[in-house]
Amino acid sequence: MARQVARALHGLSESHQLPWWRIIRSDGTIGMHGEGRMEQIRLLKLEGFEVTDSGKVKQKIDHK
């Protein structure tokens, strides 16, 4: 279901500016495949998340 939600959000116009790339599976992995997956990883990394080679998203930690 996460992949379907992410695709729906991604398909909206740019004016909505919804963070579709933050939708991940309940086990913490990316559910998308192909180009969408690579774009999601890129955007998550830009926000400071770590993504493993297997697609596991590690929560970012703010050190203040």
Rosetta constraint file for C-alpha pairs under 8 A:
AtomPair CA 1 CA 5 HARMONIC 6.34 0.50
AtomPair CA 2 CA 6 HARMONIC 6.12 0.50
AtomPair CA 2 CA 23 HARMONIC 6.15 0.50
AtomPair CA 2 CA 24 HARMONIC 6.06 0.50
AtomPair CA 2 CA 25 HARMONIC 5.74 0.50
AtomPair CA 2 CA 31 HARMONIC 6.76 0.50
AtomPair CA 3 CA 7 HARMONIC 6.10 0.50
AtomPair CA 3 CA 23 HARMONIC 7.61 0.50
AtomPair CA 3 CA 24 HARMONIC 7.62 0.50
AtomPair CA 3 CA 25 HARMONIC 7.87 0.50
AtomPair CA 3 CA 31 HARMONIC 5.32 0.50
AtomPair CA 3 CA 32 HARMONIC 5.66 0.50
AtomPair CA 4 CA 8 HARMONIC 6.15 0.50
AtomPair CA 5 CA 9 HARMONIC 6.19 0.50
AtomPair CA 5 CA 20 HARMONIC 7.78 0.50
AtomPair CA 5 CA 23 HARMONIC 7.40 0.50
AtomPair CA 6 CA 10 HARMONIC 5.94 0.50
AtomPair CA 6 CA 20 HARMONIC 4.99 0.50
AtomPair CA 6 CA 21 HARMONIC 6.67 0.50
AtomPair CA 6 CA 23 HARMONIC 5.81 0.50
AtomPair CA 7 CA 11 HARMONIC 6.05 0.50
AtomPair CA 7 CA 20 HARMONIC 7.53 0.50
AtomPair CA 8 CA 12 HARMONIC 6.78 0.50
AtomPair CA 9 CA 18 HARMONIC 6.66 0.50
AtomPair CA 9 CA 19 HARMONIC 7.67 0.50
AtomPair CA 9 CA 20 HARMONIC 5.18 0.50
AtomPair CA 10 CA 18 HARMONIC 7.96 0.50
AtomPair CA 10 CA 20 HARMONIC 5.59 0.50
AtomPair CA 10 CA 21 HARMONIC 7.89 0.50
AtomPair CA 12 CA 16 HARMONIC 6.75 0.50
AtomPair CA 13 CA 17 HARMONIC 7.76 0.50
AtomPair CA 19 CA 23 HARMONIC 7.93 0.50
AtomPair CA 21 CA 39 HARMONIC 7.98 0.50
AtomPair CA 21 CA 40 HARMONIC 4.90 0.50
AtomPair CA 21 CA 41 HARMONIC 7.81 0.50
AtomPair CA 21 CA 43 HARMONIC 6.68 0.50
AtomPair CA 21 CA 44 HARMONIC 6.76 0.50
AtomPair CA 22 CA 40 HARMONIC 7.80 0.50
AtomPair CA 22 CA 44 HARMONIC 7.05 0.50
AtomPair CA 23 CA 30 HARMONIC 7.87 0.50
AtomPair CA 24 CA 28 HARMONIC 5.99 0.50
AtomPair CA 24 CA 29 HARMONIC 5.80 0.50
AtomPair CA 24 CA 30 HARMONIC 5.10 0.50
AtomPair CA 24 CA 31 HARMONIC 6.37 0.50
AtomPair CA 25 CA 29 HARMONIC 5.33 0.50
AtomPair CA 25 CA 30 HARMONIC 6.10 0.50
AtomPair CA 25 CA 31 HARMONIC 6.10 0.50
AtomPair CA 28 CA 56 HARMONIC 5.64 0.50
AtomPair CA 28 CA 57 HARMONIC 5.59 0.50
AtomPair CA 28 CA 58 HARMONIC 7.52 0.50
AtomPair CA 29 CA 54 HARMONIC 7.95 0.50
AtomPair CA 29 CA 55 HARMONIC 5.28 0.50
AtomPair CA 29 CA 56 HARMONIC 4.26 0.50
AtomPair CA 29 CA 57 HARMONIC 5.72 0.50
AtomPair CA 30 CA 37 HARMONIC 7.15 0.50
AtomPair CA 30 CA 55 HARMONIC 5.48 0.50
AtomPair CA 30 CA 56 HARMONIC 6.62 0.50
AtomPair CA 30 CA 57 HARMONIC 7.24 0.50
AtomPair CA 31 CA 37 HARMONIC 7.65 0.50
AtomPair CA 32 CA 36 HARMONIC 6.16 0.50
AtomPair CA 32 CA 37 HARMONIC 4.87 0.50
AtomPair CA 33 CA 37 HARMONIC 4.87 0.50
AtomPair CA 33 CA 38 HARMONIC 7.87 0.50
AtomPair CA 34 CA 38 HARMONIC 6.68 0.50
AtomPair CA 35 CA 39 HARMONIC 6.24 0.50
AtomPair CA 36 CA 40 HARMONIC 6.07 0.50
AtomPair CA 37 CA 41 HARMONIC 6.21 0.50
AtomPair CA 38 CA 42 HARMONIC 6.15 0.50
AtomPair CA 39 CA 43 HARMONIC 6.18 0.50
AtomPair CA 40 CA 44 HARMONIC 6.12 0.50
AtomPair CA 41 CA 45 HARMONIC 6.10 0.50
AtomPair CA 41 CA 51 HARMONIC 6.75 0.50
AtomPair CA 42 CA 46 HARMONIC 6.27 0.50
AtomPair CA 43 CA 47 HARMONIC 6.50 0.50
AtomPair CA 44 CA 48 HARMONIC 6.58 0.50
AtomPair CA 44 CA 49 HARMONIC 5.41 0.50
AtomPair CA 44 CA 50 HARMONIC 7.58 0.50
AtomPair CA 44 CA 51 HARMONIC 7.77 0.50
AtomPair CA 45 CA 49 HARMONIC 4.88 0.50
AtomPair CA 45 CA 50 HARMONIC 6.07 0.50
AtomPair CA 45 CA 51 HARMONIC 7.13 0.50
AtomPair CA 48 CA 60 HARMONIC 6.03 0.50
AtomPair CA 49 CA 57 HARMONIC 6.80 0.50
AtomPair CA 49 CA 58 HARMONIC 6.15 0.50
AtomPair CA 49 CA 59 HARMONIC 6.05 0.50
AtomPair CA 49 CA 60 HARMONIC 4.90 0.50
AtomPair CA 50 CA 57 HARMONIC 5.90 0.50
AtomPair CA 50 CA 58 HARMONIC 5.20 0.50
AtomPair CA 50 CA 59 HARMONIC 7.15 0.50
AtomPair CA 50 CA 60 HARMONIC 6.94 0.50
AtomPair CA 51 CA 55 HARMONIC 5.78 0.50
AtomPair CA 51 CA 56 HARMONIC 5.49 0.50
AtomPair CA 51 CA 57 HARMONIC 4.55 0.50
AtomPair CA 51 CA 58 HARMONIC 6.15 0.50
AtomPair CA 52 CA 56 HARMONIC 5.20 0.50
AtomPair CA 52 CA 57 HARMONIC 6.63 0.50
AtomPair CA 52 CA 58 HARMONIC 7.86 0.50
